Amino acid sequence: MKQIFVLIFVSLAALAPAQAACLSQAEARQVVASGRAAPLGSVAGRVQGEILKAQLCEQGGGYVYVLSVKNGSKVTTVTVGAGR
């Protein structure tokens, strides 16, 4: 029974969409400086609310910002494309 559970778990994990691999601050600065991703300030207007936390991440061959945004009393995680 244990082997069946592991097999099902591994199979489901293989079907999950690719997760974003977030960059360190130094890596993010380098990617933005090279022009491969837009600066956070240029994409911040795409979300409503106050950005509490931002991470630049690689996803699907491009870059996205994963943002924690406070809007009123609610905090949500929002993903925004970092393309130019």
Distance bins in CASP14 RR format, pairs under 12 A and 6 or more apart:
PFRMAT RR
TARGET T0000
AUTHOR 0000-0000-0000
RMODE 2
METHOD distances of the structure
MODEL  1
1 7 0 0 0 0 0 1 0 0 0 0 0
1 8 0 0 0 0 0 1 0 0 0 0 0
2 8 0 0 0 0 0 1 0 0 0 0 0
2 9 0 0 0 0 0 1 0 0 0 0 0
3 9 0 0 0 0 0 1 0 0 0 0 0
3 10 0 0 0 0 0 1 0 0 0 0 0
4 10 0 0 0 0 0 1 0 0 0 0 0
4 11 0 0 0 0 0 1 0 0 0 0 0
5 11 0 0 0 0 0 1 0 0 0 0 0
5 12 0 0 0 0 0 1 0 0 0 0 0
6 12 0 0 0 0 0 1 0 0 0 0 0
6 13 0 0 0 0 0 1 0 0 0 0 0
7 13 0 0 0 0 0 1 0 0 0 0 0
7 14 0 0 0 0 0 1 0 0 0 0 0
8 14 0 0 0 0 0 1 0 0 0 0 0
8 15 0 0 0 0 0 1 0 0 0 0 0
9 15 0 0 0 0 0 1 0 0 0 0 0
9 16 0 0 0 0 0 1 0 0 0 0 0
10 16 0 0 0 0 0 1 0 0 0 0 0
13 19 0 0 0 0 0 1 0 0 0 0 0
17 59 0 0 0 0 1 0 0 0 0 0 0
17 60 0 0 0 0 1 0 0 0 0 0 0
17 79 0 0 0 0 0 1 0 0 0 0 0
18 57 0 0 0 0 0 1 0 0 0 0 0
18 58 0 0 0 0 1 0 0 0 0 0 0
18 59 1 0 0 1 0 0 0 0 0 0 0
18 60 1 0 0 1 0 0 0 0 0 0 0
18 61 0 0 0 0 1 0 0 0 0 0 0
18 62 0 0 0 0 0 1 0 0 0 0 0
18 64 0 0 0 0 0 1 0 0 0 0 0
19 57 0 0 0 0 1 0 0 0 0 0 0
19 58 0 0 0 0 0 1 0 0 0 0 0
19 59 1 0 0 1 0 0 0 0 0 0 0
19 60 0 0 0 0 0 1 0 0 0 0 0
19 64 0 0 0 0 0 1 0 0 0 0 0
19 66 0 0 0 0 0 1 0 0 0 0 0
19 79 0 0 0 0 0 1 0 0 0 0 0
20 55 0 0 0 0 1 0 0 0 0 0 0
20 56 0 0 0 0 1 0 0 0 0 0 0
20 57 1 1 0 0 0 0 0 0 0 0 0
20 58 1 0 0 1 0 0 0 0 0 0 0
20 59 1 0 1 0 0 0 0 0 0 0 0
20 60 0 0 0 0 1 0 0 0 0 0 0
20 61 0 0 0 0 0 1 0 0 0 0 0
20 62 0 0 0 0 1 0 0 0 0 0 0
20 63 0 0 0 0 1 0 0 0 0 0 0
20 64 1 0 0 1 0 0 0 0 0 0 0
20 65 0 0 0 0 1 0 0 0 0 0 0
20 66 1 0 0 1 0 0 0 0 0 0 0
20 67 0 0 0 0 0 1 0 0 0 0 0
20 77 0 0 0 0 0 1 0 0 0 0 0
20 79 1 0 0 1 0 0 0 0 0 0 0
20 80 0 0 0 0 0 1 0 0 0 0 0
20 81 0 0 0 0 0 1 0 0 0 0 0
20 82 0 0 0 0 0 1 0 0 0 0 0
21 27 0 0 0 0 0 1 0 0 0 0 0
21 28 0 0 0 0 0 1 0 0 0 0 0
21 55 0 0 0 0 0 1 0 0 0 0 0
21 56 0 0 0 0 0 1 0 0 0 0 0
21 57 1 0 0 1 0 0 0 0 0 0 0
21 58 1 0 1 0 0 0 0 0 0 0 0
21 59 1 0 0 1 0 0 0 0 0 0 0
21 60 0 0 0 0 1 0 0 0 0 0 0
21 61 0 0 0 0 0 1 0 0 0 0 0
21 62 0 0 0 0 0 1 0 0 0 0 0
21 63 0 0 0 0 0 1 0 0 0 0 0
21 64 0 0 0 0 0 1 0 0 0 0 0
21 66 0 0 0 0 0 1 0 0 0 0 0
22 28 0 0 0 0 1 0 0 0 0 0 0
22 31 0 0 0 0 0 1 0 0 0 0 0
22 53 0 0 0 0 0 1 0 0 0 0 0
22 54 0 0 0 0 0 1 0 0 0 0 0
22 55 1 0 1 0 0 0 0 0 0 0 0
22 56 1 0 0 1 0 0 0 0 0 0 0
22 57 1 0 1 0 0 0 0 0 0 0 0
22 58 1 0 0 1 0 0 0 0 0 0 0
22 59 0 0 0 0 1 0 0 0 0 0 0
22 63 0 0 0 0 0 1 0 0 0 0 0
22 64 0 0 0 0 1 0 0 0 0 0 0
22 65 0 0 0 0 1 0 0 0 0 0 0
22 66 1 0 0 1 0 0 0 0 0 0 0
22 67 0 0 0 0 0 1 0 0 0 0 0
22 79 0 0 0 0 0 1 0 0 0 0 0
22 82 0 0 0 0 0 1 0 0 0 0 0
23 29 0 0 0 0 1 0 0 0 0 0 0
23 30 0 0 0 0 1 0 0 0 0 0 0
23 31 1 0 0 1 0 0 0 0 0 0 0
23 32 0 0 0 0 1 0 0 0 0 0 0
23 36 0 0 0 0 0 1 0 0 0 0 0
23 37 0 0 0 0 1 0 0 0 0 0 0
23 54 0 0 0 0 0 1 0 0 0 0 0
23 55 1 0 0 1 0 0 0 0 0 0 0
23 56 1 0 1 0 0 0 0 0 0 0 0
23 57 1 0 0 1 0 0 0 0 0 0 0
23 58 1 0 0 1 0 0 0 0 0 0 0
23 59 0 0 0 0 0 1 0 0 0 0 0
23 62 0 0 0 0 0 1 0 0 0 0 0
23 63 0 0 0 0 1 0 0 0 0 0 0
23 64 0 0 0 0 0 1 0 0 0 0 0
23 65 0 0 0 0 0 1 0 0 0 0 0
23 66 0 0 0 0 0 1 0 0 0 0 0
23 82 0 0 0 0 0 1 0 0 0 0 0
24 30 0 0 0 0 1 0 0 0 0 0 0
24 31 0 0 0 0 0 1 0 0 0 0 0
24 55 0 0 0 0 1 0 0 0 0 0 0
24 56 0 0 0 0 1 0 0 0 0 0 0
24 57 0 0 0 0 0 1 0 0 0 0 0
24 58 0 0 0 0 0 1 0 0 0 0 0
25 31 0 0 0 0 0 1 0 0 0 0 0
25 32 0 0 0 0 0 1 0 0 0 0 0
25 40 0 0 0 0 0 1 0 0 0 0 0
25 54 0 0 0 0 0 1 0 0 0 0 0
25 55 0 0 0 0 1 0 0 0 0 0 0
25 56 0 0 0 0 1 0 0 0 0 0 0
26 32 0 0 0 0 0 1 0 0 0 0 0
26 33 0 0 0 0 0 1 0 0 0 0 0
26 56 0 0 0 0 0 1 0 0 0 0 0
27 33 0 0 0 0 0 1 0 0 0 0 0
27 34 0 0 0 0 0 1 0 0 0 0 0
27 36 0 0 0 0 0 1 0 0 0 0 0
27 37 0 0 0 0 0 1 0 0 0 0 0
27 55 0 0 0 0 0 1 0 0 0 0 0
27 56 1 0 0 1 0 0 0 0 0 0 0
27 57 0 0 0 0 0 1 0 0 0 0 0
27 58 0 0 0 0 1 0 0 0 0 0 0
27 63 0 0 0 0 0 1 0 0 0 0 0
28 34 0 0 0 0 0 1 0 0 0 0 0
28 35 0 0 0 0 0 1 0 0 0 0 0
28 36 0 0 0 0 0 1 0 0 0 0 0
28 37 1 0 0 1 0 0 0 0 0 0 0
28 38 0 0 0 0 0 1 0 0 0 0 0
28 39 0 0 0 0 1 0 0 0 0 0 0
28 40 0 0 0 0 1 0 0 0 0 0 0
28 54 0 0 0 0 1 0 0 0 0 0 0
28 55 1 0 0 1 0 0 0 0 0 0 0
28 56 1 1 0 0 0 0 0 0 0 0 0
28 57 0 0 0 0 1 0 0 0 0 0 0
28 58 0 0 0 0 0 1 0 0 0 0 0
28 63 0 0 0 0 1 0 0 0 0 0 0
28 64 0 0 0 0 0 1 0 0 0 0 0
28 65 0 0 0 0 1 0 0 0 0 0 0
28 66 0 0 0 0 0 1 0 0 0 0 0
28 82 0 0 0 0 1 0 0 0 0 0 0
29 35 0 0 0 0 0 1 0 0 0 0 0
29 36 0 0 0 0 0 1 0 0 0 0 0
29 37 0 0 0 0 0 1 0 0 0 0 0
29 39 0 0 0 0 1 0 0 0 0 0 0
29 40 0 0 0 0 0 1 0 0 0 0 0
29 56 0 0 0 0 1 0 0 0 0 0 0
30 36 0 0 0 0 1 0 0 0 0 0 0
30 37 0 0 0 0 1 0 0 0 0 0 0
30 56 0 0 0 0 0 1 0 0 0 0 0
30 63 0 0 0 0 0 1 0 0 0 0 0
31 37 1 0 1 0 0 0 0 0 0 0 0
31 38 0 0 0 0 0 1 0 0 0 0 0
31 39 0 0 0 0 0 1 0 0 0 0 0
31 40 0 0 0 0 0 1 0 0 0 0 0
31 55 0 0 0 0 0 1 0 0 0 0 0
31 56 1 0 0 1 0 0 0 0 0 0 0
31 57 0 0 0 0 0 1 0 0 0 0 0
31 58 0 0 0 0 1 0 0 0 0 0 0
31 62 0 0 0 0 1 0 0 0 0 0 0
31 63 1 0 0 1 0 0 0 0 0 0 0
31 64 0 0 0 0 0 1 0 0 0 0 0
31 65 0 0 0 0 0 1 0 0 0 0 0
31 82 0 0 0 0 1 0 0 0 0 0 0
31 83 0 0 0 0 0 1 0 0 0 0 0
31 84 0 0 0 0 0 1 0 0 0 0 0
32 38 1 0 0 1 0 0 0 0 0 0 0
32 39 1 0 1 0 0 0 0 0 0 0 0
32 40 0 0 0 0 1 0 0 0 0 0 0
32 41 0 0 0 0 0 1 0 0 0 0 0
32 42 0 0 0 0 1 0 0 0 0 0 0
32 43 0 0 0 0 0 1 0 0 0 0 0
32 54 0 0 0 0 0 1 0 0 0 0 0
32 56 1 0 0 1 0 0 0 0 0 0 0
32 63 0 0 0 0 1 0 0 0 0 0 0
32 65 0 0 0 0 0 1 0 0 0 0 0
32 82 0 0 0 0 1 0 0 0 0 0 0
32 83 0 0 0 0 0 1 0 0 0 0 0
32 84 0 0 0 0 0 1 0 0 0 0 0
33 39 0 0 0 0 1 0 0 0 0 0 0
33 56 0 0 0 0 0 1 0 0 0 0 0
34 63 0 0 0 0 0 1 0 0 0 0 0
34 84 0 0 0 0 0 1 0 0 0 0 0
35 42 0 0 0 0 0 1 0 0 0 0 0
35 56 0 0 0 0 0 1 0 0 0 0 0
35 63 0 0 0 0 1 0 0 0 0 0 0
35 82 0 0 0 0 0 1 0 0 0 0 0
35 83 0 0 0 0 1 0 0 0 0 0 0
35 84 1 0 0 1 0 0 0 0 0 0 0
36 56 0 0 0 0 1 0 0 0 0 0 0
36 58 0 0 0 0 1 0 0 0 0 0 0
36 61 0 0 0 0 0 1 0 0 0 0 0
36 62 0 0 0 0 1 0 0 0 0 0 0
36 63 1 0 0 1 0 0 0 0 0 0 0
36 82 0 0 0 0 1 0 0 0 0 0 0
36 83 0 0 0 0 1 0 0 0 0 0 0
36 84 0 0 0 0 1 0 0 0 0 0 0
37 43 0 0 0 0 1 0 0 0 0 0 0
37 54 0 0 0 0 0 1 0 0 0 0 0
37 55 0 0 0 0 0 1 0 0 0 0 0
37 56 1 0 0 1 0 0 0 0 0 0 0
37 57 0 0 0 0 1 0 0 0 0 0 0
37 58 0 0 0 0 1 0 0 0 0 0 0
37 59 0 0 0 0 0 1 0 0 0 0 0
37 61 0 0 0 0 0 1 0 0 0 0 0
37 62 0 0 0 0 1 0 0 0 0 0 0
37 63 1 0 1 0 0 0 0 0 0 0 0
37 64 0 0 0 0 1 0 0 0 0 0 0
37 65 0 0 0 0 1 0 0 0 0 0 0
37 80 0 0 0 0 0 1 0 0 0 0 0
37 81 0 0 0 0 1 0 0 0 0 0 0
37 82 1 0 1 0 0 0 0 0 0 0 0
37 83 1 0 0 1 0 0 0 0 0 0 0
37 84 1 0 0 1 0 0 0 0 0 0 0
38 44 0 0 0 0 0 1 0 0 0 0 0
38 45 0 0 0 0 0 1 0 0 0 0 0
38 46 0 0 0 0 0 1 0 0 0 0 0
38 56 0 0 0 0 1 0 0 0 0 0 0
38 62 0 0 0 0 0 1 0 0 0 0 0
38 63 0 0 0 0 1 0 0 0 0 0 0
38 64 0 0 0 0 0 1 0 0 0 0 0
38 65 0 0 0 0 1 0 0 0 0 0 0
38 80 0 0 0 0 1 0 0 0 0 0 0
38 81 0 0 0 0 1 0 0 0 0 0 0
38 82 1 0 1 0 0 0 0 0 0 0 0
38 83 1 0 1 0 0 0 0 0 0 0 0
38 84 1 0 1 0 0 0 0 0 0 0 0
39 45 0 0 0 0 0 1 0 0 0 0 0
39 54 0 0 0 0 0 1 0 0 0 0 0
39 56 0 0 0 0 1 0 0 0 0 0 0
39 63 0 0 0 0 0 1 0 0 0 0 0
39 65 0 0 0 0 1 0 0 0 0 0 0
39 82 0 0 0 0 1 0 0 0 0 0 0
39 83 0 0 0 0 0 1 0 0 0 0 0
39 84 0 0 0 0 1 0 0 0 0 0 0
40 46 0 0 0 0 0 1 0 0 0 0 0
40 47 0 0 0 0 0 1 0 0 0 0 0
40 51 1 0 0 1 0 0 0 0 0 0 0
40 53 0 0 0 0 0 1 0 0 0 0 0
40 54 1 0 1 0 0 0 0 0 0 0 0
40 55 0 0 0 0 1 0 0 0 0 0 0
40 56 1 0 0 1 0 0 0 0 0 0 0
40 63 0 0 0 0 0 1 0 0 0 0 0
40 64 0 0 0 0 0 1 0 0 0 0 0
40 65 1 0 0 1 0 0 0 0 0 0 0
40 66 0 0 0 0 0 1 0 0 0 0 0
40 67 0 0 0 0 1 0 0 0 0 0 0
40 80 0 0 0 0 1 0 0 0 0 0 0
40 81 0 0 0 0 0 1 0 0 0 0 0
40 82 0 0 0 0 1 0 0 0 0 0 0
40 83 0 0 0 0 0 1 0 0 0 0 0
41 47 0 0 0 0 0 1 0 0 0 0 0
41 51 0 0 0 0 1 0 0 0 0 0 0
41 54 0 0 0 0 1 0 0 0 0 0 0
41 56 0 0 0 0 0 1 0 0 0 0 0
41 65 0 0 0 0 1 0 0 0 0 0 0
41 67 0 0 0 0 0 1 0 0 0 0 0
41 80 0 0 0 0 0 1 0 0 0 0 0
41 82 0 0 0 0 0 1 0 0 0 0 0
42 65 0 0 0 0 0 1 0 0 0 0 0
42 80 0 0 0 0 0 1 0 0 0 0 0
42 81 0 0 0 0 0 1 0 0 0 0 0
42 82 0 0 0 0 1 0 0 0 0 0 0
42 83 0 0 0 0 1 0 0 0 0 0 0
42 84 0 0 0 0 1 0 0 0 0 0 0
43 51 0 0 0 0 1 0 0 0 0 0 0
43 54 0 0 0 0 1 0 0 0 0 0 0
43 56 0 0 0 0 0 1 0 0 0 0 0
43 63 0 0 0 0 0 1 0 0 0 0 0
43 64 0 0 0 0 1 0 0 0 0 0 0
43 65 1 0 0 1 0 0 0 0 0 0 0
43 66 0 0 0 0 0 1 0 0 0 0 0
43 67 0 0 0 0 1 0 0 0 0 0 0
43 78 0 0 0 0 0 1 0 0 0 0 0
43 79 0 0 0 0 0 1 0 0 0 0 0
43 80 1 0 1 0 0 0 0 0 0 0 0
43 81 1 0 0 1 0 0 0 0 0 0 0
43 82 1 0 0 1 0 0 0 0 0 0 0
43 83 1 0 0 1 0 0 0 0 0 0 0
43 84 0 0 0 0 1 0 0 0 0 0 0
44 50 0 0 0 0 1 0 0 0 0 0 0
44 51 1 0 0 1 0 0 0 0 0 0 0
44 52 0 0 0 0 0 1 0 0 0 0 0
44 54 0 0 0 0 1 0 0 0 0 0 0
44 65 0 0 0 0 1 0 0 0 0 0 0
44 67 0 0 0 0 1 0 0 0 0 0 0
44 69 0 0 0 0 1 0 0 0 0 0 0
44 78 0 0 0 0 0 1 0 0 0 0 0
44 80 0 0 0 0 1 0 0 0 0 0 0
44 81 0 0 0 0 0 1 0 0 0 0 0
44 82 0 0 0 0 0 1 0 0 0 0 0
45 51 0 0 0 0 1 0 0 0 0 0 0
45 65 0 0 0 0 0 1 0 0 0 0 0
45 67 0 0 0 0 0 1 0 0 0 0 0
45 69 0 0 0 0 0 1 0 0 0 0 0
45 78 0 0 0 0 0 1 0 0 0 0 0
45 80 0 0 0 0 1 0 0 0 0 0 0
46 64 0 0 0 0 0 1 0 0 0 0 0
46 65 0 0 0 0 1 0 0 0 0 0 0
46 67 0 0 0 0 1 0 0 0 0 0 0
46 69 0 0 0 0 0 1 0 0 0 0 0
46 78 0 0 0 0 1 0 0 0 0 0 0
46 79 0 0 0 0 0 1 0 0 0 0 0
46 80 1 0 1 0 0 0 0 0 0 0 0
46 81 0 0 0 0 1 0 0 0 0 0 0
46 82 0 0 0 0 0 1 0 0 0 0 0
46 83 0 0 0 0 0 1 0 0 0 0 0
47 54 0 0 0 0 0 1 0 0 0 0 0
47 65 0 0 0 0 1 0 0 0 0 0 0
47 66 0 0 0 0 0 1 0 0 0 0 0
47 67 1 0 0 1 0 0 0 0 0 0 0
47 68 0 0 0 0 0 1 0 0 0 0 0
47 69 1 0 1 0 0 0 0 0 0 0 0
47 70 0 0 0 0 0 1 0 0 0 0 0
47 71 0 0 0 0 1 0 0 0 0 0 0
47 76 0 0 0 0 1 0 0 0 0 0 0
47 77 0 0 0 0 0 1 0 0 0 0 0
47 78 1 0 1 0 0 0 0 0 0 0 0
47 79 0 0 0 0 1 0 0 0 0 0 0
47 80 1 0 0 1 0 0 0 0 0 0 0
47 81 0 0 0 0 0 1 0 0 0 0 0
48 67 0 0 0 0 0 1 0 0 0 0 0
48 69 1 0 0 1 0 0 0 0 0 0 0
48 70 0 0 0 0 0 1 0 0 0 0 0
48 71 1 0 1 0 0 0 0 0 0 0 0
48 72 0 0 0 0 1 0 0 0 0 0 0
48 74 0 0 0 0 0 1 0 0 0 0 0
48 76 0 0 0 0 0 1 0 0 0 0 0
48 78 0 0 0 0 1 0 0 0 0 0 0
48 80 0 0 0 0 0 1 0 0 0 0 0
49 67 0 0 0 0 1 0 0 0 0 0 0
49 68 0 0 0 0 0 1 0 0 0 0 0
49 69 1 0 1 0 0 0 0 0 0 0 0
49 70 1 0 0 1 0 0 0 0 0 0 0
49 71 1 0 1 0 0 0 0 0 0 0 0
49 72 1 0 0 1 0 0 0 0 0 0 0
49 73 0 0 0 0 0 1 0 0 0 0 0
49 74 0 0 0 0 1 0 0 0 0 0 0
49 75 0 0 0 0 1 0 0 0 0 0 0
49 76 0 0 0 0 1 0 0 0 0 0 0
49 78 0 0 0 0 1 0 0 0 0 0 0
50 67 0 0 0 0 0 1 0 0 0 0 0
50 68 0 0 0 0 1 0 0 0 0 0 0
50 69 1 0 0 1 0 0 0 0 0 0 0
50 70 1 0 1 0 0 0 0 0 0 0 0
50 71 1 0 0 1 0 0 0 0 0 0 0
50 72 0 0 0 0 1 0 0 0 0 0 0
50 73 0 0 0 0 0 1 0 0 0 0 0
50 74 0 0 0 0 0 1 0 0 0 0 0
50 75 0 0 0 0 1 0 0 0 0 0 0
50 76 0 0 0 0 0 1 0 0 0 0 0
50 78 0 0 0 0 0 1 0 0 0 0 0
51 65 0 0 0 0 1 0 0 0 0 0 0
51 66 0 0 0 0 0 1 0 0 0 0 0
51 67 1 0 1 0 0 0 0 0 0 0 0
51 68 1 0 0 1 0 0 0 0 0 0 0
51 69 1 0 1 0 0 0 0 0 0 0 0
51 70 0 0 0 0 1 0 0 0 0 0 0
51 71 0 0 0 0 0 1 0 0 0 0 0
51 75 0 0 0 0 0 1 0 0 0 0 0
51 76 0 0 0 0 0 1 0 0 0 0 0
51 77 0 0 0 0 0 1 0 0 0 0 0
51 78 0 0 0 0 1 0 0 0 0 0 0
51 80 0 0 0 0 1 0 0 0 0 0 0
52 66 0 0 0 0 0 1 0 0 0 0 0
52 67 1 0 0 1 0 0 0 0 0 0 0
52 68 1 0 1 0 0 0 0 0 0 0 0
52 69 1 0 0 1 0 0 0 0 0 0 0
52 70 1 0 1 0 0 0 0 0 0 0 0
52 71 0 0 0 0 0 1 0 0 0 0 0
52 72 0 0 0 0 0 1 0 0 0 0 0
52 74 0 0 0 0 0 1 0 0 0 0 0
52 75 1 0 0 1 0 0 0 0 0 0 0
52 76 0 0 0 0 0 1 0 0 0 0 0
52 77 0 0 0 0 0 1 0 0 0 0 0
52 78 0 0 0 0 0 1 0 0 0 0 0
53 65 0 0 0 0 0 1 0 0 0 0 0
53 66 0 0 0 0 1 0 0 0 0 0 0
53 67 1 0 0 1 0 0 0 0 0 0 0
53 68 1 0 1 0 0 0 0 0 0 0 0
53 69 0 0 0 0 1 0 0 0 0 0 0
53 70 0 0 0 0 1 0 0 0 0 0 0
53 75 0 0 0 0 1 0 0 0 0 0 0
53 76 0 0 0 0 0 1 0 0 0 0 0
53 77 0 0 0 0 1 0 0 0 0 0 0
53 78 0 0 0 0 0 1 0 0 0 0 0
54 64 0 0 0 0 0 1 0 0 0 0 0
54 65 1 0 1 0 0 0 0 0 0 0 0
54 66 1 0 0 1 0 0 0 0 0 0 0
54 67 1 0 1 0 0 0 0 0 0 0 0
54 68 1 0 0 1 0 0 0 0 0 0 0
54 69 0 0 0 0 1 0 0 0 0 0 0
54 77 0 0 0 0 0 1 0 0 0 0 0
54 78 0 0 0 0 1 0 0 0 0 0 0
54 79 0 0 0 0 0 1 0 0 0 0 0
54 80 0 0 0 0 1 0 0 0 0 0 0
54 81 0 0 0 0 0 1 0 0 0 0 0
54 82 0 0 0 0 0 1 0 0 0 0 0
55 63 0 0 0 0 0 1 0 0 0 0 0
55 64 0 0 0 0 1 0 0 0 0 0 0
55 65 1 0 0 1 0 0 0 0 0 0 0
55 66 1 0 1 0 0 0 0 0 0 0 0
55 67 1 0 0 1 0 0 0 0 0 0 0
55 68 0 0 0 0 1 0 0 0 0 0 0
55 77 0 0 0 0 0 1 0 0 0 0 0
55 78 0 0 0 0 0 1 0 0 0 0 0
55 79 0 0 0 0 0 1 0 0 0 0 0
55 80 0 0 0 0 0 1 0 0 0 0 0
55 82 0 0 0 0 0 1 0 0 0 0 0
56 62 0 0 0 0 0 1 0 0 0 0 0
56 63 1 0 1 0 0 0 0 0 0 0 0
56 64 1 0 0 1 0 0 0 0 0 0 0
56 65 1 0 1 0 0 0 0 0 0 0 0
56 66 0 0 0 0 1 0 0 0 0 0 0
56 67 0 0 0 0 0 1 0 0 0 0 0
56 79 0 0 0 0 0 1 0 0 0 0 0
56 80 0 0 0 0 0 1 0 0 0 0 0
56 81 0 0 0 0 1 0 0 0 0 0 0
56 82 1 0 0 1 0 0 0 0 0 0 0
56 83 0 0 0 0 0 1 0 0 0 0 0
57 63 1 0 0 1 0 0 0 0 0 0 0
57 64 1 0 1 0 0 0 0 0 0 0 0
57 65 1 0 0 1 0 0 0 0 0 0 0
57 66 1 0 1 0 0 0 0 0 0 0 0
57 67 0 0 0 0 0 1 0 0 0 0 0
57 77 0 0 0 0 0 1 0 0 0 0 0
57 79 0 0 0 0 1 0 0 0 0 0 0
57 80 0 0 0 0 0 1 0 0 0 0 0
57 81 0 0 0 0 1 0 0 0 0 0 0
57 82 0 0 0 0 1 0 0 0 0 0 0
58 64 0 0 0 0 1 0 0 0 0 0 0
58 65 0 0 0 0 0 1 0 0 0 0 0
58 66 0 0 0 0 0 1 0 0 0 0 0
58 81 0 0 0 0 0 1 0 0 0 0 0
58 82 0 0 0 0 1 0 0 0 0 0 0
59 65 0 0 0 0 0 1 0 0 0 0 0
59 66 0 0 0 0 1 0 0 0 0 0 0
59 79 1 0 0 1 0 0 0 0 0 0 0
59 80 0 0 0 0 0 1 0 0 0 0 0
59 81 0 0 0 0 1 0 0 0 0 0 0
59 82 0 0 0 0 1 0 0 0 0 0 0
59 83 0 0 0 0 0 1 0 0 0 0 0
60 79 0 0 0 0 0 1 0 0 0 0 0
60 81 0 0 0 0 0 1 0 0 0 0 0
60 82 0 0 0 0 0 1 0 0 0 0 0
61 81 0 0 0 0 0 1 0 0 0 0 0
61 82 0 0 0 0 0 1 0 0 0 0 0
61 83 0 0 0 0 0 1 0 0 0 0 0
62 79 0 0 0 0 0 1 0 0 0 0 0
62 81 0 0 0 0 1 0 0 0 0 0 0
62 82 1 0 0 1 0 0 0 0 0 0 0
62 83 1 0 0 1 0 0 0 0 0 0 0
62 84 0 0 0 0 0 1 0 0 0 0 0
63 79 0 0 0 0 0 1 0 0 0 0 0
63 80 0 0 0 0 0 1 0 0 0 0 0
63 81 1 0 0 1 0 0 0 0 0 0 0
63 82 1 1 0 0 0 0 0 0 0 0 0
63 83 1 0 0 1 0 0 0 0 0 0 0
63 84 0 0 0 0 1 0 0 0 0 0 0
64 77 0 0 0 0 0 1 0 0 0 0 0
64 78 0 0 0 0 1 0 0 0 0 0 0
64 79 1 0 1 0 0 0 0 0 0 0 0
64 80 1 0 0 1 0 0 0 0 0 0 0
64 81 1 0 1 0 0 0 0 0 0 0 0
64 82 1 0 1 0 0 0 0 0 0 0 0
64 83 0 0 0 0 1 0 0 0 0 0 0
65 77 0 0 0 0 0 1 0 0 0 0 0
65 78 0 0 0 0 1 0 0 0 0 0 0
65 79 1 0 0 1 0 0 0 0 0 0 0
65 80 1 0 1 0 0 0 0 0 0 0 0
65 81 1 0 0 1 0 0 0 0 0 0 0
65 82 1 0 1 0 0 0 0 0 0 0 0
65 83 0 0 0 0 1 0 0 0 0 0 0
66 76 0 0 0 0 0 1 0 0 0 0 0
66 77 1 0 0 1 0 0 0 0 0 0 0
66 78 1 0 0 1 0 0 0 0 0 0 0
66 79 1 0 1 0 0 0 0 0 0 0 0
66 80 0 0 0 0 1 0 0 0 0 0 0
66 81 0 0 0 0 1 0 0 0 0 0 0
66 82 0 0 0 0 1 0 0 0 0 0 0
67 75 0 0 0 0 0 1 0 0 0 0 0
67 76 0 0 0 0 1 0 0 0 0 0 0
67 77 1 0 0 1 0 0 0 0 0 0 0
67 78 1 0 1 0 0 0 0 0 0 0 0
67 79 1 0 0 1 0 0 0 0 0 0 0
67 80 1 0 0 1 0 0 0 0 0 0 0
67 81 0 0 0 0 0 1 0 0 0 0 0
67 82 0 0 0 0 0 1 0 0 0 0 0
68 74 0 0 0 0 0 1 0 0 0 0 0
68 75 1 0 1 0 0 0 0 0 0 0 0
68 76 1 0 0 1 0 0 0 0 0 0 0
68 77 1 0 1 0 0 0 0 0 0 0 0
68 78 0 0 0 0 1 0 0 0 0 0 0
68 79 0 0 0 0 0 1 0 0 0 0 0
68 80 0 0 0 0 0 1 0 0 0 0 0
69 75 1 0 0 1 0 0 0 0 0 0 0
69 76 1 0 1 0 0 0 0 0 0 0 0
69 77 1 0 0 1 0 0 0 0 0 0 0
69 78 1 0 1 0 0 0 0 0 0 0 0
69 79 0 0 0 0 0 1 0 0 0 0 0
69 80 0 0 0 0 1 0 0 0 0 0 0
70 76 0 0 0 0 1 0 0 0 0 0 0
70 77 0 0 0 0 0 1 0 0 0 0 0
70 78 0 0 0 0 0 1 0 0 0 0 0
71 77 0 0 0 0 0 1 0 0 0 0 0
71 78 0 0 0 0 1 0 0 0 0 0 0
END
